[in-house]
Amino acid sequence: MKNTSKVLISVGFGAIIGGVAGYYLNSTEGKKMQKKVKKQAEKMRKDVTKSIESGKEQIMDKVNHMTEYTKEKVGEIKSSLYDRFESAVDATEDVTEEVKSKFEKGVDKAKTKVKEQSAKIRTAEHNSI
């Protein structure tokens, strides 16, 4: 495969992934998730402020908790996007196979029609001789 083809395929997949991510984040579920994350982030910010007053050890505990929470949410989003991407790829493959099948049927039908017309022409030529 040429580098140009690889680049075009990569750009295409990047566009699909970006579109799926944008679609998800603009969906009702995505907006709810964003609000939930914002609320949780605000709550954590307040908790961290209190922890600063309580001491360095408590701050480190909260930071670790936020890190784990963020990793979990990123994992969930990544999993969701991956599933949607896989679904899009599967759907694309299905459509491609269907179009290919229909095209091949059309080619076969055209070949048959050409053979029939050719036979008619040969018969007409033979009869006129």
Order of alpha helices (4+ residues) and beta strands (2+ residues): alpha-alpha-alpha
